[in-house]
Amino acid sequence: MKYVQLFILKDKMMVEKNCCTNCFWESEIKKFIEYFGIIGDCDYCGSQSVNICDVSNAGMFIMEGIERHYEDAAMEVGYSSSEGGYSLPTQQLDDILLNSEAIFGDKLDDPYPLLNDLVSNDGTPYVRIDPYGPPSGDPDEIEDWSNFCRIIKNKQRFTIFLSSVEDNQYGHRHPKDLLFYLAHNYMPFLITFLQPQNRIYRARINNENKKMEHKELTSPPPERSRNNRMSPAGISYFYGGLTPEVCINELYPSIVENVTVAEFEVISDLLVLDLSKEPEKRRSIFDPEYIFVYEEYSKAFLEHFVKDISKPIRAKDSEIEYSPTQVFTEFVKSFNFKESFYLPGTDGNESDVFLDGIIFKSSVMKDGVNVVLFRGPEISTVDIADPKGALLFYKGNKTYQVTKIAIESMIRKDE
C-alpha cells in the first residue's frame, strides 16, 4: 500500500482522540483513514460507527501533503522589514487547510478543535514551492510549443541545434532549449515499454490484389521513404498501429478498395515515448504520488502539446507542416534519458536510455493509437530463431476490403 511509509504512532504515545472520514472533504485523507480499517465513534464531529483514525496519524499524513506543495517562505522569498516583510504573499498553516485546500467536511460544526490537534501552527509563513515560477498551466509555457513550430517552419530548421540561448532572437525560449527542457521535465513521465508478444500492424492499399511479402510490408528502403509526420524523405522509419483498424483508417481508403494489413510481433522490450494518453487530472497534494513539477506544470502543457502533435495533416497542406514533429522526433531519437529515467543494464548497473520510438493518438480514428519506430527495413525479420538484432517478427498478412466510411461531427466547445 502507498501509506506504508507513515509511522503508526498509536502504540508509541498516549493519544485519546480519533477523527473520522466525515470530518474531511478531501478524498485522499478519507482514503488514508479507511486504510486502517477501524470502525468507531468520532471525537470531533460526533459520527458513530464510522471509519476512524488516531488524530496524530492523520496530522502526520496531512503535513506530508503540505510539504509536497508548500515550503517555508524564509527559504526562497526575499524579506525586507522596511518594505513590510516578504516580497510575496504568504500563508499560515491554518489558512491553507481551511481555505486554500479546504480539507474539512460539513459534519464539523467548528473545525478549529480538530485543526489544533492535527497540526501545530507555529507561525511559519508558507508559499507555494517554486514561488517565482509560472502559475499552473501558464499560457506562456503552452505558447512555447507554438513558438517552436513557427521558428522551425519559417526561420531555422537544419541548424537549430547550433544556436544558443545568447543568440536567441525569436522569443522567450529557443527551440533547442525547449527540447532539452521537455526532455528533463516532461518526457520521463511518458516513457513506457512495448513488451514482447505485443502486436503492431502496418498496412498498404492493394487494389491490384498483389501477393505482398515481408519486404513490401516492413519499413521501406531509404530511397522509397517519403516525407512523413515523424521523418523527412530518405529516412526510413516503421509506421504502424496497435490495431488493424487504425492502420486502415490512416490510409484514407475509398469504398471497395483493398487494404493489406501485416501483423508483427514485438521480439524484445521496446522503450517508447507514449503520447497517446490524455494527461490525468491534477492529483491532490495529499496523494502520496503527487509530484509538484509534473502536476503543476507538466500536465497543462502536455494536454496542449499532445493535441497539436496528433492533429491531422491533409494532402493539400504544405510539407513544412511536418517539420516541427520531424525535428522533435529526431531529438527524441538521439537524446539519452539516462539522467532522468533509470534502466538497469544486464550487469545490474545503470545503462544508457535511448528510445526506440513514439506512440501517439490517431488523427483519424477515435481511440486509435499509432506507433513509429526508429528503424529501417532491418527492424523486422521472418526468422524468429535468428532475428539478428531485429525488433519485430513478421507473422503474415490479411487483406481487407473497405465497405463503409463514416464521418461524425460535433459542435466545438470553444465556439
C-alpha atoms as one frame of an Amber mdcrd trajectory, in Angstrom:
protein
   0.000   0.000   0.000   1.144   3.556  -0.651   0.721   4.567   3.001   3.275
   2.156   4.444   5.918   4.868   4.856   3.921   6.506   7.626   4.850   5.564
  11.164   1.949   4.360  13.299   2.095   6.424  16.456  -0.716   4.879  18.454
   1.494   2.317  20.169   4.218   4.857  20.993   2.334   7.603  22.741  -0.920
   8.126  24.556  -3.481   9.609  22.169  -7.058   9.938  23.340  -8.865  11.305
  20.279  -9.921   9.934  16.920 -11.106  11.757  13.827 -13.189  10.125  11.085
 -13.905  10.189   7.369 -16.864  12.528   7.921 -14.534  15.175   9.340 -12.952
  15.734   5.928 -13.947  16.710   2.427 -10.540  15.834   0.925 -10.815  12.342
  -0.620  -7.168  11.319  -0.108  -7.434  11.973   3.636 -10.631   9.919   3.705
  -8.857   7.032   1.949  -5.994   7.233   4.437  -8.401   6.895   7.368 -10.200
   3.993   5.688  -6.860   2.243   5.196  -6.666   1.445   8.941  -9.989  -0.402
   8.822 -11.016   0.741  12.319 -14.707   1.375  12.997 -15.668   3.535  15.954
 -17.037   6.864  17.153 -15.556  10.224  16.209 -14.425  12.626  18.939 -14.823
  15.704  16.711 -17.932  15.537  14.544 -19.838  13.034  16.678 -20.359  10.448
  13.926 -20.869   6.903  15.197 -19.800   3.548  13.743 -17.596   5.120  11.057
 -14.003   4.712   9.889 -11.801   6.427  12.445  -8.111   7.185  12.784  -5.800
   8.422  15.516  -5.664  12.209  15.090  -1.853  12.221  15.305  -1.553   9.810
  12.386  -3.961  11.919  10.339  -1.968  15.055  11.172   1.287  13.455  10.090
  -0.295  12.403   6.782  -1.661  15.907   6.196   1.714  17.555   6.848   3.351
  15.261   4.300   0.844  16.584   1.766   1.506  20.200   2.724   5.237  19.711
   2.196   4.659  18.364  -1.326   3.205  21.695  -2.437   4.268  24.371   0.070
   7.533  25.472   1.627   8.800  27.911   4.255   8.898  31.378   2.684  12.147
  32.114   4.521  13.891  29.522   2.323  13.013  31.089  -1.039  11.399  34.546
  -0.756  13.125  37.861  -0.197  12.384  39.711   3.033  12.676  43.393   3.878
  11.386  44.757   7.180  11.488  48.292   5.805   9.127  47.331   2.984   6.671
  45.420   5.113   8.019  41.867   5.098   8.184  39.193   2.427   8.188  40.190
  -1.233   5.444  37.633  -1.994   2.170  36.920  -0.164   2.495  34.167   2.446
   0.005  31.937   4.257  -0.235  30.428   7.696  -0.915  26.702   8.009  -4.436
  27.325   9.352  -5.380  29.375   6.298  -4.000  26.744   3.911  -6.021  23.916
   5.448  -9.200  25.910   5.996  -9.289  27.896   2.750  -6.686  27.088   0.096
  -7.045  23.307   0.418 -10.424  23.341   2.233  -9.942  19.858   3.676 -12.693
  19.850   6.312 -16.184  18.388   5.860 -19.601  19.838   6.638 -20.129  17.489
   9.594 -17.821  19.634  11.715 -19.703  22.476  13.396 -16.360  24.014  14.364
 -13.191  22.768  12.593 -10.758  24.510  14.946 -10.609  21.859  17.728  -9.676
  19.230  15.120  -7.335  21.629  13.299  -5.434  22.392  16.507  -4.994  18.691
  17.300  -3.958  17.766  13.770  -1.114  20.228  13.238   0.960  22.696  15.168
   0.620  26.182  13.738   3.990  27.604  14.773   3.669  30.762  12.686   5.717
  29.506   9.740   4.949  31.640   6.651   4.272  29.307   3.712   4.483  29.885
  -0.033   3.976  27.512  -2.916   7.054  25.522  -3.962   8.884  27.407  -6.754
   7.175  30.642  -5.671   8.665  32.706  -8.518   7.783  30.124 -11.158   4.800
  30.376 -13.533   1.320  29.610 -12.245  -0.135  26.192 -13.038  -0.998  25.871
 -16.724   0.677  29.174 -17.577  -0.347  30.172 -21.148   3.216  31.386 -21.811
   4.514  27.868 -21.288   1.888  26.439 -23.631   2.835  29.135 -26.153   6.403
  27.786 -26.216   5.348  24.902 -28.480   3.592  27.288 -30.890   6.744  29.400
 -30.951   8.817  26.275 -31.618   6.626  25.420 -34.634   6.852  28.929 -36.080
  10.642  29.003 -35.910  11.125  25.506 -37.343   8.737  26.204 -40.236   9.789
  29.709 -41.165  13.088  30.727 -39.569  15.575  27.975 -38.851  15.466  24.200
 -39.257  18.607  22.195 -40.047  20.964  24.240 -37.866  18.616  24.591 -34.915
  20.929  22.746 -32.506  23.861  25.047 -33.310  22.121  28.017 -31.704  22.498
  29.005 -28.080  20.473  30.959 -25.586  22.659  34.046 -26.139  21.790  34.352
 -29.835  18.097  33.678 -29.337  16.243  36.329 -31.347  12.896  34.664 -31.765
  11.246  34.579 -28.371  11.253  33.500 -24.758  12.795  30.063 -25.289  14.773
  28.896 -28.323  13.591  25.551 -29.823  16.809  23.800 -28.830  16.380  24.881
 -25.221  12.703  23.923 -25.265  13.509  20.381 -26.375  16.021  19.879 -23.569
  13.535  21.403 -21.134  10.889  18.901 -22.245  13.343  16.018 -22.046  14.265
  16.766 -18.447  10.869  17.842 -17.091   8.092  16.147 -19.055   9.199  13.231
 -21.205  10.471  10.921 -18.419   6.897  10.640 -17.112   5.791   9.382 -20.545
   8.391   6.691 -21.197   6.961   3.171 -21.262   7.590  -0.281 -22.755   6.049
  -2.212 -25.625   6.718  -5.700 -24.359   7.400  -8.940 -26.257   4.371 -10.646
 -27.821   2.569  -7.332 -28.269   1.285  -6.895 -31.817   1.941  -3.985 -34.173
   0.254  -3.689 -37.564   1.229  -1.998 -40.801  -0.983  -1.511 -43.864  -0.821
  -0.755 -47.598  -3.566  -0.214 -50.162  -3.569  -3.193 -52.546  -6.171  -2.713
 -55.278  -4.284  -4.977 -57.682  -4.674  -7.904 -55.269  -0.926  -8.372 -55.357
   0.510 -11.030 -53.112   2.585  -8.991 -50.706   5.575 -10.362 -48.851   7.545
  -9.225 -45.833   9.758  -6.781 -47.715   6.740  -4.867 -49.104   5.175  -4.506
 -45.668   8.050  -3.663 -43.341   9.829  -0.276 -43.237  10.556   0.915 -46.790
  14.121   1.224 -48.081  15.520   4.765 -47.648  15.203   5.613 -51.349  11.437
   4.993 -51.150  10.858   6.786 -47.821   8.593   9.787 -48.317   8.142  12.917
 -46.249   6.071  11.880 -43.245   4.838  13.156 -39.887   7.869  11.998 -37.928
  10.577  11.628 -40.611  11.765  13.517 -43.712  12.150  11.878 -47.123  15.099
   9.497 -47.261  14.976   8.444 -43.587  13.196   5.119 -43.135  11.023   4.600
 -40.052   8.437   1.930 -39.282   4.929   3.470 -39.169   2.203   1.243 -37.796
  -0.723   0.989 -35.428  -1.781  -1.074 -32.448  -4.860  -2.447 -34.279  -5.570
  -3.334 -37.921  -8.460  -0.854 -37.923  -6.338   2.175 -37.122  -3.853   1.252
 -39.862  -6.673   1.009 -42.411  -8.149   4.354 -41.341  -4.788   6.109 -41.547
  -4.600   5.288 -45.292  -7.824   7.223 -46.048  -9.098   4.418 -48.319 -12.157
   4.660 -50.554 -15.092   2.240 -50.526 -14.307  -1.162 -52.155 -10.561  -0.549
 -52.023  -8.472  -3.432 -50.714  -6.015  -2.936 -47.879  -3.363  -5.479 -46.927
  -2.508  -5.425 -43.216   0.675  -7.087 -41.940   0.988  -8.360 -38.387   4.252
  -8.015 -36.468   5.115  -9.369 -33.034   7.420  -7.468 -30.696  10.531  -9.593
 -30.033  12.203  -7.610 -27.234  11.269  -4.721 -24.954  10.814  -1.508 -26.913
  11.275   1.728 -24.998   8.857   4.333 -26.352   7.577   7.810 -25.587   3.828
   7.465 -25.012   1.929  10.486 -26.335  -1.289   8.520 -26.794  -2.992   9.214
 -23.485  -4.757  12.275 -22.210  -2.924  13.643 -19.163  -4.626  12.727 -15.912
  -6.445  15.333 -13.896  -4.298  17.089 -11.334  -3.714  14.916  -8.280  -4.425
  16.166  -4.790  -1.378  17.289  -2.835  -2.407  14.686  -0.263  -1.961  11.886
  -2.785   1.406  10.228  -1.965   2.096  10.035  -5.722   1.768  13.805  -6.209
   4.914  15.359  -7.736   4.898  19.147  -7.823   6.576  19.833 -11.194   4.555
  17.214 -13.036   1.191  18.125 -11.527   1.526  21.901 -11.642   3.491  22.448
 -14.852   3.666  19.329 -16.994   0.052  18.262 -17.257  -1.303  21.525 -18.643
   1.487  21.710 -21.212   1.127  18.078 -22.241  -2.600  18.403 -22.807  -1.991
  21.083 -25.453   1.180  19.542 -26.846  -0.296  16.065 -27.408  -3.329  17.507
 -29.198  -1.104  19.522 -31.504   1.349  16.752 -32.331  -1.514  14.389 -33.257
  -3.611  16.761 -35.346  -4.321  15.612 -38.928  -2.198  16.897 -41.797  -4.116
  16.892 -45.063  -2.727  16.254 -48.545  -3.188  19.897 -49.539  -1.146  21.148
 -46.579   2.427  22.245 -47.240   5.144  19.704 -46.451   6.655  22.144 -43.952
   3.729  21.269 -41.643   5.686  18.091 -40.864   8.849  19.962 -39.900   8.174
  20.575 -36.177   7.318  16.937 -35.452  10.255  15.755 -37.561  12.687  17.898
 -35.555  11.031  16.799 -32.317  11.316  13.123 -33.318  14.963  13.425 -34.336
  15.706  14.893 -30.923  13.785  12.151 -29.083  15.647   9.508 -31.083  19.100
  10.894 -30.235  18.617  12.040 -26.614  19.994   9.887 -23.768  17.419   9.836
 -20.944  19.846   8.156 -18.535  19.816  11.051 -16.062  16.033  11.099 -15.695
  14.895   7.506 -16.373  16.525   4.615 -14.520  17.093   1.484 -16.594  19.347
  -1.268 -15.196  21.644  -2.981 -17.677  22.400  -6.673 -17.928  25.226  -6.182
 -15.409  22.866  -4.584 -12.890  24.348  -1.114 -13.354  22.560   1.916 -14.742
  22.539   1.876 -18.551  22.047   4.406 -21.317  18.420   5.104 -22.201  17.714
   5.694 -25.881  14.157   5.386 -27.128  13.042   3.017 -29.877  10.028   5.038
 -30.936   6.925   7.073 -30.158   3.284   6.055 -29.820   0.647   8.731 -30.403
  -3.065   9.175 -30.929  -4.543   8.642 -34.364  -5.776  11.828 -36.003  -8.453
   9.982 -37.994  -9.800   7.265 -35.669 -11.168   7.833 -32.190  -9.208   5.854
 -29.592  -6.789   4.673 -32.299  -3.087   4.561 -31.443  -0.231   4.880 -33.935
   3.381   3.878 -33.445   6.566   4.991 -35.174   9.790   3.041 -34.585  13.192
   4.490 -35.437  14.464   1.723 -37.706  14.506   0.958 -41.423  13.880  -2.397
 -43.172  16.168  -4.225 -40.738  13.613  -3.645 -37.964  11.740  -6.890 -38.731
  12.540 -10.477 -39.640  10.861 -13.651 -40.877  13.352 -15.836 -38.951  12.391
 -15.805 -35.271  15.128 -18.353 -34.495  17.838 -15.973 -35.723  16.470 -12.403
 -35.596  19.934 -10.782 -35.976  19.029  -7.690 -33.976  15.537  -7.229 -35.422
  12.901  -5.801 -33.113   9.801  -7.303 -34.787   8.817 -10.708 -36.135   6.693
 -10.721 -39.303   3.775 -13.132 -38.779   1.951 -12.711 -42.085  -0.830 -10.540
 -43.508  -4.544 -10.341 -44.308  -6.392  -8.326 -46.925  -9.457  -6.252 -46.009
 -11.997  -4.629 -48.319 -13.398  -1.277 -47.274 -17.196  -1.500 -47.080 -18.168
   1.662 -45.235 -16.766   5.104 -44.443 -18.428   7.032 -41.616 -17.976  10.691
 -40.656 -19.157  12.070 -37.317 -19.118  15.647 -36.082 -19.889  17.735 -33.015
 -20.210  21.400 -32.147 -16.893  22.789 -30.921 -16.919  23.802 -27.272 -14.748
  26.866 -27.944 -17.225  28.427 -30.369
